[in-house]
Amino acid sequence: MEKERRILGLFARLLDYPENDPAPAAANCSELLSADWPEAALELLPFVQMIRATRLEKLQEIYTSAFDLQPLCHPYVGYQLCGEGRQRARFLVKLQEIYRGKDHVPGNELADHFVEVLRFLALPGDGTARHELVVDGLLPALEKMTRGIDQPDHPYGQVLRALQFFLGGEPSLPPGVQPEPISEARP
């Protein structure tokens, strides 16, 4: 369980706005995934390679193009599940109650930002609330987000699909893109 929590924390780091170099976290995440979640590690590998060769400013542009400029990929679980409105407000209130029960205080983002959800899931503890948050919240939101990124090889789409593999979901590509078998798609 410790390994899974570390991986969740690393995914939170990779999917947060890149303020500083995420290459060490990406390499660490890939390494931890490789033994037990090889599909996730394989999906993450192009991202690891890309960030090693990319300036931070360019990486920030790539991040913004994925999550800020594509409305179908806004990084908020509640928004992905409910849209704007009362349902999302109720979701946020419930999420904050769950967080308070585990002494988790979100950072600068709203409680349903997927990075905040991942940080919460990385905390020690078990329970049905965590399981439900993954199965009924994070996985369906990730499904919508991966479809919202309009380029199948977008680096952050790769990170989202790797996270889906890790969480036990079935990653998807944008509409109209046919998946390639893993054995043929990667060397």
Backbone bond lengths (Angstrom), bond angles and torsions (degrees), N, CA, C in turn:
res aa  C-N    CA-C-N  psi(-1)  N-CA   C-N-CA  omega(-1)  CA-C   N-CA-C  phi
1 M - - - 1.449 - - 1.528 111.75 -
2 E 1.325 116.27 -33.02 1.466 120.33 178.25 1.530 110.65 -61.24
3 K 1.323 116.23 -41.47 1.459 120.46 -179.80 1.530 110.57 -62.76
4 E 1.329 116.98 -43.75 1.460 121.04 179.42 1.524 111.19 -62.10
5 R 1.330 116.62 -41.00 1.467 120.04 178.60 1.526 110.96 -64.67
6 R 1.334 116.38 -40.51 1.472 119.39 177.51 1.525 110.54 -61.95
7 I 1.326 116.24 -42.41 1.469 120.17 179.80 1.524 110.29 -64.01
8 L 1.316 117.75 -43.12 1.471 120.47 177.48 1.525 111.05 -59.74
9 G 1.327 116.81 -41.45 1.459 120.74 176.94 1.522 112.05 -63.38
10 L 1.324 116.42 -38.26 1.471 120.06 178.04 1.524 111.18 -69.22
11 F 1.324 117.50 -40.16 1.467 119.23 175.54 1.533 110.20 -61.89
12 A 1.330 117.13 -38.73 1.466 119.74 176.65 1.524 109.84 -59.30
13 R 1.306 116.88 -42.21 1.475 121.38 178.94 1.522 110.87 -64.22
14 L 1.339 117.15 -42.61 1.469 120.75 -178.23 1.520 112.44 -69.32
15 L 1.327 116.72 -30.56 1.457 120.28 -176.64 1.522 113.14 -97.16
16 D 1.319 116.67 5.12 1.454 121.46 174.30 1.532 107.52 -87.69
17 Y 1.327 116.27 156.51 1.462 119.76 177.11 1.525 108.39 -56.12
18 P 1.325 117.97 127.68 1.472 120.32 -175.38 1.525 113.24 -73.17
19 E 1.309 115.84 96.67 1.464 121.89 176.04 1.527 111.08 -81.41
20 N 1.331 115.51 -30.32 1.465 121.30 176.73 1.519 108.82 -144.28
21 D 1.288 117.69 178.11 1.459 123.77 -171.21 1.534 112.54 -60.57
22 P 1.351 117.42 115.66 1.456 120.40 178.85 1.532 113.33 -89.29
23 A 1.337 118.37 3.16 1.465 120.68 -175.76 1.525 113.35 -57.66
24 P 1.337 120.28 -44.80 1.473 118.52 178.21 1.529 112.72 -61.34
25 A 1.320 117.49 -40.65 1.468 120.35 178.80 1.527 110.79 -65.91
26 A 1.326 117.08 -39.15 1.466 120.73 179.43 1.526 110.92 -65.13
27 A 1.329 116.65 -44.14 1.462 120.26 179.12 1.528 110.68 -64.10
28 N 1.319 116.89 -41.97 1.461 121.75 178.77 1.530 110.47 -63.41
29 C 1.315 116.95 -44.54 1.460 121.59 179.33 1.524 110.65 -61.55
30 S 1.316 116.71 -46.60 1.456 121.49 179.46 1.528 111.21 -59.94
31 E 1.311 115.61 -42.91 1.461 120.61 179.70 1.534 111.36 -63.72
32 L 1.330 117.21 -44.25 1.461 120.74 179.47 1.529 112.10 -66.36
33 L 1.316 116.99 -33.50 1.460 121.34 179.93 1.525 113.10 -73.27
34 S 1.318 116.93 -30.29 1.465 121.48 -167.30 1.528 114.54 -56.40
35 A 1.303 119.76 -37.85 1.468 120.91 -175.61 1.524 112.29 -76.24
36 D 1.321 117.78 -46.50 1.464 120.74 -172.35 1.528 114.65 -102.84
37 W 1.307 117.37 -21.00 1.460 121.95 -178.87 1.533 109.09 -132.49
38 P 1.337 117.81 66.52 1.473 119.91 -174.33 1.527 113.61 -62.27
39 E 1.346 117.58 -32.34 1.468 119.38 178.53 1.530 110.08 -64.38
40 A 1.323 116.00 -40.24 1.464 120.11 179.06 1.522 110.20 -66.56
41 A 1.336 116.81 -43.05 1.469 120.14 179.32 1.515 110.68 -62.69
42 L 1.324 116.73 -40.81 1.463 121.51 -179.95 1.529 110.87 -65.24
43 E 1.316 116.30 -40.10 1.464 120.54 178.88 1.522 111.11 -68.12
44 L 1.322 117.53 -32.50 1.462 122.12 -178.11 1.530 112.55 -79.62
45 L 1.310 117.58 -23.46 1.464 121.89 -174.07 1.529 114.36 -53.17
46 P 1.344 120.95 -46.80 1.473 119.06 178.76 1.529 113.11 -60.56
47 F 1.323 116.73 -34.70 1.464 120.39 177.52 1.525 110.27 -65.16
48 V 1.329 116.51 -44.35 1.469 121.49 178.79 1.522 109.63 -58.25
49 Q 1.320 116.42 -45.86 1.460 120.49 -179.53 1.528 111.87 -66.41
50 M 1.333 116.70 -39.91 1.461 120.76 -178.87 1.520 111.43 -64.85
51 I 1.336 118.13 -45.23 1.456 118.30 -175.29 1.522 112.38 -70.42
52 R 1.323 117.40 -24.70 1.466 119.69 175.96 1.529 111.19 -65.64
53 A 1.332 115.98 -27.82 1.466 120.45 -175.78 1.530 112.96 -106.42
54 T 1.326 117.36 11.05 1.459 120.48 -173.97 1.521 110.71 -120.72
55 R 1.336 115.17 134.08 1.466 120.47 174.94 1.523 109.46 -64.94
56 L 1.312 115.75 152.18 1.455 121.61 -178.20 1.531 111.16 -58.72
57 E 1.327 117.72 -41.72 1.462 121.10 -178.64 1.525 110.76 -61.34
58 K 1.309 116.87 -40.52 1.469 121.31 178.70 1.530 110.10 -67.99
59 L 1.322 116.80 -39.92 1.454 121.13 178.10 1.534 110.48 -62.31
60 Q 1.319 116.35 -38.37 1.463 120.20 176.89 1.527 111.03 -63.60
61 E 1.330 117.45 -38.31 1.463 121.28 176.33 1.525 110.57 -64.30
62 I 1.318 116.70 -42.80 1.462 121.49 179.89 1.530 109.80 -63.16
63 Y 1.323 116.90 -42.63 1.459 121.63 178.32 1.531 109.87 -60.58
64 T 1.322 116.33 -48.51 1.462 121.50 -179.20 1.520 110.63 -61.25
65 S 1.332 117.52 -39.51 1.467 120.30 179.57 1.523 111.41 -64.43
66 A 1.309 117.16 -28.57 1.465 120.36 -179.42 1.515 112.26 -81.82
67 F 1.323 117.60 -48.28 1.461 120.19 -167.24 1.522 115.20 -107.03
68 D 1.310 118.42 -23.07 1.457 119.84 -177.47 1.525 112.81 -101.88
69 L 1.324 117.42 -28.63 1.460 120.47 -174.45 1.524 113.28 -101.66
70 Q 1.312 117.78 -5.01 1.462 121.15 178.69 1.530 108.45 -116.53
71 P 1.329 117.57 102.36 1.460 120.08 -174.69 1.533 113.64 -57.76
72 L 1.312 117.08 -28.02 1.461 119.30 179.69 1.516 112.66 -73.77
73 C 1.324 116.80 -6.24 1.460 120.60 -176.81 1.527 112.47 -123.09
74 H 1.318 117.95 23.68 1.468 119.35 176.52 1.526 108.97 -57.32
75 P 1.321 118.33 134.09 1.463 121.79 -171.35 1.530 115.47 -84.19
76 Y 1.316 116.31 44.95 1.460 121.27 -179.63 1.525 109.12 -123.32
77 V 1.321 116.26 118.41 1.458 121.33 -176.56 1.524 110.42 -58.64
78 G 1.325 117.39 -47.61 1.462 120.87 -179.69 1.514 112.74 -60.99
79 Y 1.317 116.60 -40.21 1.466 120.55 177.87 1.523 110.11 -63.81
80 Q 1.334 117.02 -42.88 1.460 120.95 -179.27 1.525 111.35 -64.63
81 L 1.333 116.75 -36.62 1.463 120.63 -177.35 1.520 113.32 -83.63
82 C 1.334 117.01 -37.16 1.470 121.10 -169.55 1.513 114.78 -120.94
83 G 1.316 118.51 -13.49 1.454 120.40 -170.30 1.515 109.15 73.89
84 E 1.328 116.56 -167.23 1.464 120.79 175.88 1.519 108.41 -83.83
85 G 1.301 116.87 147.63 1.455 119.39 175.43 1.511 113.37 134.29
86 R 1.326 114.31 -163.69 1.455 120.77 -173.81 1.521 113.55 -64.95
87 Q 1.312 116.93 -38.69 1.468 118.74 179.96 1.524 110.92 -60.99
88 R 1.308 116.07 -42.44 1.461 118.91 178.09 1.524 110.39 -65.73
89 A 1.320 117.20 -39.96 1.471 120.55 178.54 1.524 110.10 -60.29
90 R 1.324 117.37 -42.88 1.467 120.75 177.26 1.522 110.95 -64.17
91 F 1.328 115.57 -40.35 1.466 120.33 177.91 1.532 109.87 -60.88
92 L 1.323 117.32 -44.64 1.464 121.31 179.30 1.528 111.56 -61.81
93 V 1.319 117.04 -42.57 1.465 120.76 179.26 1.525 109.71 -62.62
94 K 1.325 117.14 -46.36 1.464 120.74 -179.51 1.532 110.46 -63.33
95 L 1.314 116.45 -41.44 1.463 120.84 179.35 1.527 110.62 -63.15
96 Q 1.307 117.67 -41.60 1.462 120.84 177.79 1.523 111.56 -64.56
97 E 1.329 117.79 -35.17 1.461 120.84 175.22 1.524 111.07 -63.93
98 I 1.311 115.69 -43.82 1.472 120.69 178.36 1.526 109.61 -61.61
99 Y 1.323 116.71 -45.63 1.464 120.92 179.36 1.527 111.39 -60.15
100 R 1.329 116.03 -46.58 1.472 119.73 -179.86 1.523 111.28 -59.46
101 G 1.335 116.77 -36.91 1.457 120.72 178.98 1.519 113.01 -62.61
102 K 1.317 116.87 -21.00 1.471 122.18 178.87 1.524 112.04 -114.36
103 D 1.340 116.31 14.00 1.473 121.91 179.28 1.524 112.95 57.43
104 H 1.315 116.39 34.75 1.462 120.92 176.58 1.522 108.70 -97.78
105 V 1.305 115.93 125.95 1.460 121.65 177.42 1.526 107.69 -113.11
106 P 1.345 117.26 114.19 1.462 119.11 178.36 1.523 111.64 -59.84
107 G 1.318 115.93 154.65 1.460 122.13 178.86 1.516 110.97 -76.96
108 N 1.307 116.44 -130.47 1.462 122.49 -175.29 1.521 113.58 -80.55
109 E 1.316 118.05 -12.08 1.455 121.50 -176.75 1.525 110.93 -95.30
110 L 1.329 115.46 166.11 1.454 120.34 173.55 1.526 108.96 -65.68
111 A 1.311 116.37 158.36 1.461 121.69 -175.74 1.522 113.26 -60.46
112 D 1.336 118.58 -25.76 1.460 119.79 -177.44 1.524 113.55 -93.32
113 H 1.324 117.55 3.88 1.468 119.19 174.20 1.520 107.43 -61.60
114 F 1.320 117.36 132.87 1.460 118.46 -171.65 1.517 112.86 -61.30
115 V 1.330 118.82 -25.56 1.466 120.45 175.94 1.533 109.72 -67.45
116 E 1.327 117.09 -40.83 1.468 120.25 177.69 1.526 111.05 -65.17
117 V 1.332 116.56 -39.12 1.464 120.57 177.71 1.533 109.55 -63.30
118 L 1.321 117.25 -43.51 1.466 120.48 178.84 1.523 111.36 -64.67
119 R 1.316 116.90 -40.01 1.472 119.79 177.90 1.527 110.90 -62.69
120 F 1.312 116.40 -39.68 1.460 119.86 176.66 1.524 110.51 -63.83
121 L 1.323 116.58 -46.25 1.464 120.25 -179.07 1.526 111.92 -64.50
122 A 1.323 117.58 -23.38 1.467 121.62 179.39 1.527 112.44 -78.20
123 L 1.322 116.92 -11.36 1.464 120.12 178.88 1.528 110.37 -72.74
124 P 1.326 117.89 152.92 1.470 119.99 175.80 1.529 111.11 -61.43
125 G 1.316 115.50 145.44 1.456 120.73 176.53 1.508 111.90 131.91
126 D 1.292 114.59 156.74 1.458 121.84 178.48 1.518 108.13 -125.48
127 G 1.296 115.73 -177.31 1.450 118.42 173.90 1.505 113.33 139.50
128 T 1.317 114.01 163.04 1.451 119.85 -178.53 1.523 111.73 -68.97
129 A 1.325 117.42 -31.12 1.471 119.07 179.31 1.517 110.58 -61.22
130 R 1.321 117.30 -40.63 1.467 120.94 178.51 1.528 110.55 -65.21
131 H 1.324 115.53 -45.99 1.465 120.19 -179.65 1.534 110.08 -60.70
132 E 1.331 116.19 -46.43 1.461 120.14 179.24 1.519 111.62 -63.76
133 L 1.307 117.04 -36.95 1.458 120.80 179.09 1.531 110.68 -62.49
134 V 1.331 116.61 -38.83 1.462 120.46 177.77 1.526 110.40 -72.26
135 V 1.338 116.57 -54.30 1.466 121.23 -172.35 1.525 112.54 -70.49
136 D 1.321 116.85 -44.87 1.461 120.32 -175.23 1.519 113.73 -94.60
137 G 1.325 117.55 -12.63 1.455 120.54 -177.22 1.510 113.59 -117.88
138 L 1.318 115.96 -68.19 1.461 120.63 -171.53 1.531 112.96 -65.64
139 L 1.331 117.70 -47.53 1.468 119.15 -178.50 1.534 112.97 -62.98
140 P 1.346 119.33 -46.57 1.470 117.74 176.49 1.536 113.12 -63.12
141 A 1.323 117.06 -36.67 1.466 119.93 177.96 1.529 110.20 -66.33
142 L 1.326 117.42 -42.96 1.466 120.75 178.19 1.524 111.00 -61.87
143 E 1.315 116.61 -38.42 1.468 120.94 177.58 1.526 110.35 -57.99
144 K 1.324 116.50 -47.65 1.462 120.54 179.33 1.528 110.90 -65.78
145 M 1.319 116.36 -40.58 1.467 120.12 -177.95 1.519 111.51 -65.32
146 T 1.336 118.13 -42.75 1.465 119.61 -179.58 1.517 110.56 -64.96
147 R 1.316 116.90 -33.20 1.465 119.52 176.13 1.526 111.08 -72.90
148 G 1.335 116.31 -24.70 1.454 121.17 -178.59 1.520 114.62 -77.41
149 I 1.327 116.36 -20.71 1.468 119.30 175.98 1.518 106.83 -81.55
150 D 1.322 115.67 119.73 1.458 119.86 -169.64 1.522 115.12 -81.05
151 Q 1.298 118.90 0.30 1.461 121.74 178.84 1.524 109.08 -120.28
152 P 1.341 118.63 122.01 1.463 119.69 -177.41 1.524 113.76 -63.43
153 D 1.337 116.98 -23.73 1.467 119.56 -179.14 1.535 112.45 -105.06
154 H 1.327 116.94 17.57 1.466 119.82 177.57 1.526 107.96 -62.58
155 P 1.338 117.99 131.53 1.467 120.55 -176.27 1.529 113.98 -54.65
156 Y 1.309 118.08 -40.53 1.461 118.65 -179.33 1.527 111.68 -76.94
157 G 1.314 117.77 -23.70 1.465 120.43 170.48 1.518 110.19 -63.38
158 Q 1.332 115.87 -37.65 1.466 120.34 177.14 1.528 110.98 -64.15
159 V 1.323 116.95 -40.68 1.464 120.33 178.82 1.530 109.96 -65.43
160 L 1.327 117.04 -42.96 1.467 120.13 179.00 1.524 111.27 -62.53
161 R 1.336 117.10 -42.55 1.470 119.79 178.49 1.524 111.22 -66.82
162 A 1.335 117.61 -37.21 1.468 120.20 176.47 1.525 109.96 -62.23
163 L 1.324 116.74 -41.51 1.459 120.71 177.75 1.526 110.36 -63.74
164 Q 1.317 117.16 -39.81 1.463 119.82 176.92 1.528 110.79 -60.80
165 F 1.323 116.94 -46.49 1.468 120.34 177.20 1.525 110.09 -57.19
166 F 1.319 116.51 -46.26 1.463 121.04 -178.65 1.527 111.35 -60.71
167 L 1.330 117.23 -42.41 1.458 121.09 -178.10 1.524 113.12 -78.90
168 G 1.323 116.51 -5.22 1.458 119.91 177.00 1.504 114.47 93.74
169 G 1.313 117.13 12.07 1.453 120.48 178.39 1.516 111.22 -91.42
170 E 1.305 115.80 173.70 1.453 122.18 176.02 1.518 108.69 -101.60
171 P 1.314 118.26 109.98 1.468 120.10 179.22 1.518 111.75 -63.58
172 S 1.307 115.52 152.60 1.457 120.38 177.75 1.518 109.21 -129.65
173 L 1.316 113.49 159.32 1.455 121.19 176.10 1.519 108.57 -106.03
174 P 1.322 117.41 165.43 1.461 119.54 177.74 1.531 110.86 -57.36
175 P 1.330 117.44 153.91 1.466 120.92 179.54 1.522 111.52 -53.53
176 G 1.334 115.74 139.01 1.457 121.69 178.29 1.512 114.72 87.54
177 V 1.316 118.77 -6.99 1.459 122.28 179.71 1.518 108.20 -100.53
178 Q 1.310 116.41 126.94 1.455 121.72 -179.98 1.524 109.98 -89.36
179 P 1.336 117.53 132.63 1.465 119.52 178.60 1.517 110.97 -70.67
180 E 1.313 115.98 148.09 1.451 122.14 174.68 1.518 108.14 -102.32
181 P 1.332 117.32 144.28 1.456 118.14 175.08 1.532 109.49 -59.07
182 I 1.320 117.38 141.30 1.447 121.68 -176.87 1.522 111.27 -56.54
183 S 1.325 117.46 -40.72 1.463 120.13 -177.64 1.519 112.29 -63.53
184 E 1.336 117.75 -30.62 1.463 120.92 179.13 1.522 112.06 -90.51
185 A 1.329 116.28 -26.58 1.466 119.56 -174.07 1.518 112.68 -79.12
186 R 1.297 118.20 -24.71 1.452 121.38 -177.22 1.522 109.75 -123.87
187 P 1.326 116.50 145.92 1.466 118.55 177.76 1.508 111.54 -70.20
